[in-house]
């Protein structure tokens, strides 16, 4: 009986090892299959994203304006830019007269506001004088209109780049209006946003591109009027302040611009 114990022990160990090996093999194979499946799914997802990107790019290229249309848009832009530069130069003389009037009226807060606004215009003009714009690689000039908007009795069309410029005009106008309203309140002056040089000028933030100057001026003043009211009465009816920056509420901005997508 004693001589059979070692034999039984060897058999038991061998069987345990065989079972363990079988168990490892049975667990390893499914894991390998799952890993391969995940890789295949990831590769398929990546390919789908790339196909989507390629389709979008091809769609955009199909909607590009013709070369003739692009050149016509650039010619119009160069004409508008020349008119804009002339207008900016004329505004400097008006700013000087307004500053002298503010000094006589002892409106020191609004005088400081106008001086800051005029300095921003000066820096803006200096940047434009040194600018060499690359029209050929600017997507505004080859992207067809995507929005329609109404100003007065007339309808106009623009693309996303022009729409962004109109949004910028309204928001910058609001920011400057808040400062002007606070200045007049500090000077104990009457509520009168139209008298401010910044409202009359309405060119800060505009580089002469993407939209007509009178369009930019119009939407700047729309924002300025609302910002002045919020600043003068120390409230937030039309806008908000986030991280120290004033901007129009989204609902108010949409109401001002009323951009309608083209079908």
C-alpha positions as CSV (number, residue, x, y, z in Angstrom):
1,X,0.0,0.0,0.0
2,X,2.8,2.4,0.9
3,X,4.5,1.9,-2.5
4,X,1.4,3.1,-4.4
5,X,1.2,6.5,-2.7
6,X,4.1,8.2,-4.7
7,X,2.5,6.9,-7.9
8,X,-0.9,8.4,-7.0
9,X,0.8,11.7,-6.0
10,X,2.5,12.0,-9.4
11,X,-0.7,11.2,-11.3
12,X,-2.6,13.8,-9.2
13,X,0.0,16.5,-10.0
14,X,0.0,15.7,-13.7
15,X,-3.8,15.8,-13.9
16,X,-3.9,19.2,-12.1
17,X,-1.3,20.6,-14.5
18,X,-3.2,19.4,-17.5
19,X,-6.4,20.9,-16.2
20,X,-4.7,24.2,-15.5
21,X,-3.3,24.3,-19.0
22,X,-6.7,23.5,-20.5
23,X,-8.3,26.3,-18.4
24,X,-5.7,28.9,-19.5
25,X,-6.1,28.0,-23.1
26,X,-9.9,28.2,-22.9
27,X,-9.6,31.7,-21.3
28,X,-6.9,33.1,-23.5
29,X,-8.6,32.4,-26.8
30,X,-11.8,34.4,-26.1
31,X,-9.8,37.3,-24.8
32,X,-7.8,37.4,-28.0
33,X,-11.0,37.3,-30.0
34,X,-12.4,40.3,-28.0
35,X,-9.2,42.3,-28.5
36,X,-9.2,41.7,-32.2
37,X,-12.9,42.7,-32.4
38,X,-12.2,46.0,-30.6
39,X,-9.4,46.8,-32.9
40,X,-11.5,46.1,-35.9
41,X,-14.4,48.3,-34.6
42,X,-11.9,51.1,-33.8
43,X,-10.5,50.9,-37.3
44,X,-13.9,51.0,-38.9
45,X,-14.9,54.0,-36.8
46,X,-11.8,55.8,-37.8
47,X,-12.4,55.1,-41.4
48,X,-16.0,56.3,-41.1
49,X,-14.8,59.6,-39.6
50,X,-12.3,60.1,-42.4
51,X,-15.0,59.3,-45.0
52,X,-17.3,61.9,-43.4
53,X,-14.5,64.5,-43.4
54,X,-13.7,63.8,-47.0
55,X,-17.4,64.0,-48.0
56,X,-17.7,67.3,-46.2
57,X,-14.6,68.7,-47.9
58,X,-15.8,67.6,-51.3
59,X,-19.2,69.2,-50.6
60,X,-17.6,72.5,-49.7
61,X,-15.4,72.4,-52.8
62,X,-18.5,71.8,-54.9
63,X,-20.2,74.9,-53.4
64,X,-17.2,77.2,-54.0
65,X,-17.8,80.3,-56.1
66,X,-16.3,80.4,-59.5
67,X,-13.0,82.1,-60.2
68,X,-14.8,84.9,-61.9
69,X,-17.1,85.4,-58.9
70,X,-14.2,85.4,-56.5
71,X,-12.3,88.0,-58.5
72,X,-15.4,90.2,-58.6
73,X,-15.8,89.9,-54.9
74,X,-12.2,90.9,-54.4
75,X,-12.6,93.9,-56.7
76,X,-15.6,95.1,-54.7
77,X,-13.7,94.6,-51.5
78,X,-10.7,96.7,-52.6
79,X,-13.1,99.5,-53.5
80,X,-14.8,99.3,-50.1
81,X,-11.4,99.2,-48.3
82,X,-10.3,102.5,-50.0
83,X,-13.5,104.2,-49.0
84,X,-13.1,102.9,-45.5
85,X,-9.6,104.2,-45.1
86,X,-10.8,107.6,-46.3
87,X,-13.6,107.6,-43.8
88,X,-11.3,106.7,-40.9
89,X,-9.0,109.7,-41.8
90,X,-12.0,112.1,-41.8
91,X,-13.1,110.8,-38.4
92,X,-9.9,111.9,-36.7
93,X,-10.8,115.6,-37.2
94,X,-14.3,115.0,-35.8
95,X,-12.8,113.2,-32.7
96,X,-10.6,116.2,-32.0
97,X,-13.5,118.6,-32.1
98,X,-15.6,116.3,-29.8
99,X,-12.7,116.0,-27.3
100,X,-12.4,119.8,-27.1
101,X,-16.1,120.1,-26.5
102,X,-16.0,117.5,-23.7
103,X,-13.2,119.5,-22.0
104,X,-15.3,122.7,-22.1
105,X,-18.3,120.8,-20.6
106,X,-16.0,119.4,-17.9
107,X,-17.1,115.9,-18.7
108,X,-13.9,114.3,-17.6
109,X,-15.1,110.7,-17.5
110,X,-16.5,110.8,-21.0
111,X,-13.4,112.6,-22.2
112,X,-11.2,109.8,-20.9
113,X,-13.5,107.3,-22.6
114,X,-13.3,109.1,-25.9
115,X,-9.5,109.3,-25.7
116,X,-9.3,105.6,-25.1
117,X,-11.6,104.9,-28.0
118,X,-9.6,107.2,-30.3
119,X,-6.4,105.4,-29.4
120,X,-8.0,102.1,-30.3
121,X,-8.9,103.6,-33.7
122,X,-5.3,104.8,-34.2
123,X,-3.9,101.4,-33.4
124,X,-6.4,99.8,-35.7
125,X,-5.5,102.1,-38.6
126,X,-1.8,101.4,-38.1
127,X,-2.4,97.7,-38.3
128,X,-4.4,98.1,-41.5
129,X,-1.7,100.2,-43.1
130,X,0.8,97.3,-42.7
131,X,-1.6,94.6,-43.6
132,X,-1.1,92.5,-46.8
133,X,-4.2,90.4,-47.0
134,X,-4.1,87.1,-48.8
135,X,-7.3,87.1,-50.7
136,X,-6.7,83.9,-52.5
137,X,-6.5,81.8,-49.3
138,X,-9.3,83.7,-47.4
139,X,-12.4,81.4,-47.5
140,X,-14.7,84.4,-47.3
141,X,-14.0,85.2,-51.0
142,X,-14.8,81.8,-52.4
143,X,-17.6,80.8,-50.0
144,X,-21.2,81.4,-51.3
145,X,-23.8,83.2,-49.1
146,X,-25.5,81.1,-46.4
147,X,-27.6,83.8,-44.7
148,X,-30.0,86.6,-45.5
149,X,-30.6,89.6,-43.3
150,X,-32.7,92.8,-43.6
151,X,-31.6,96.3,-42.8
152,X,-34.3,98.9,-43.4
153,X,-36.2,98.1,-46.5
154,X,-33.3,96.2,-48.1
155,X,-32.3,92.5,-47.9
156,X,-28.7,91.4,-48.0
157,X,-26.9,88.1,-48.2
158,X,-23.6,87.0,-46.6
159,X,-21.7,83.8,-45.6
160,X,-20.7,82.7,-42.2
161,X,-17.6,84.9,-42.2
162,X,-19.7,88.0,-42.9
163,X,-22.2,86.9,-40.3
164,X,-19.4,86.7,-37.7
165,X,-18.4,90.2,-38.5
166,X,-21.9,91.5,-37.9
167,X,-22.0,89.6,-34.6
168,X,-18.7,91.2,-33.7
169,X,-20.0,94.7,-34.6
170,X,-23.0,94.3,-32.3
171,X,-20.9,93.0,-29.4
172,X,-18.1,95.5,-29.6
173,X,-20.7,98.2,-29.9
174,X,-22.3,96.9,-26.7
175,X,-19.0,96.9,-24.9
176,X,-18.2,100.5,-25.9
177,X,-21.7,101.6,-25.1
178,X,-21.5,100.2,-21.5
179,X,-18.3,102.3,-21.0
180,X,-19.8,105.4,-22.5
181,X,-23.0,105.1,-20.4
182,X,-21.0,104.7,-17.2
183,X,-18.9,107.7,-18.1
184,X,-21.9,110.0,-18.6
185,X,-23.5,108.7,-15.4
186,X,-20.2,109.5,-13.5
187,X,-20.2,113.0,-15.1
188,X,-23.8,113.5,-14.0
189,X,-24.6,114.1,-17.6
190,X,-28.0,113.5,-19.3
191,X,-28.8,110.2,-21.1
192,X,-27.7,110.8,-24.7
193,X,-25.9,108.0,-26.5
194,X,-26.2,109.7,-29.9
195,X,-23.9,112.5,-28.7
196,X,-21.0,110.1,-28.1
197,X,-18.3,110.2,-30.7
198,X,-18.0,106.4,-30.5
199,X,-21.6,106.0,-31.5
200,X,-21.2,108.5,-34.4
201,X,-18.0,106.8,-35.6
202,X,-19.0,103.1,-35.0
203,X,-15.9,101.8,-36.8
204,X,-13.9,100.2,-33.9
205,X,-13.3,96.5,-34.5
206,X,-13.8,96.8,-38.3
207,X,-11.0,96.1,-40.7
208,X,-12.9,97.1,-43.9
209,X,-13.6,93.5,-44.9
210,X,-16.4,91.0,-45.2
211,X,-19.3,93.4,-44.8
212,X,-20.1,96.9,-46.0
213,X,-19.0,99.7,-43.7
214,X,-22.5,101.1,-43.3
215,X,-23.7,97.6,-42.3
216,X,-20.9,97.4,-39.6
217,X,-21.7,100.9,-38.4
218,X,-25.4,100.0,-38.2
219,X,-25.0,96.9,-36.0
220,X,-22.3,98.6,-33.9
221,X,-24.8,101.3,-33.1
222,X,-27.5,98.8,-32.3
223,X,-25.2,97.2,-29.7
224,X,-23.9,100.6,-28.5
225,X,-27.4,101.9,-27.8
226,X,-28.2,98.9,-25.6
227,X,-24.8,98.9,-23.9
228,X,-25.1,102.6,-23.1
229,X,-28.5,102.0,-21.5
230,X,-27.2,99.2,-19.4
231,X,-24.1,101.2,-18.4
232,X,-26.0,104.4,-17.6
233,X,-28.7,102.7,-15.5
234,X,-26.2,100.2,-14.0
235,X,-28.2,97.2,-14.9
236,X,-28.0,94.2,-17.3
237,X,-31.1,94.2,-19.4
238,X,-29.4,93.5,-22.8
239,X,-26.1,91.9,-21.9
240,X,-23.9,90.2,-19.5
241,X,-20.4,90.2,-18.2
242,X,-18.2,87.1,-18.2
243,X,-14.6,87.2,-17.0
244,X,-14.5,91.0,-17.2
245,X,-15.8,91.1,-20.8
246,X,-19.2,92.6,-21.7
247,X,-21.3,91.0,-24.4
248,X,-24.9,91.0,-25.6
249,X,-27.2,88.2,-24.5
250,X,-27.6,85.6,-27.2
251,X,-31.4,86.2,-27.5
252,X,-30.8,90.0,-27.9
253,X,-28.0,89.4,-30.5
254,X,-30.3,87.1,-32.5
255,X,-33.1,89.6,-32.4
256,X,-30.8,92.5,-33.6
257,X,-29.3,90.5,-36.5
258,X,-32.2,88.3,-37.4
259,X,-30.1,86.2,-39.7
260,X,-32.1,83.8,-41.9
261,X,-30.4,80.7,-43.3
262,X,-30.7,80.4,-47.1
263,X,-32.4,77.3,-48.3
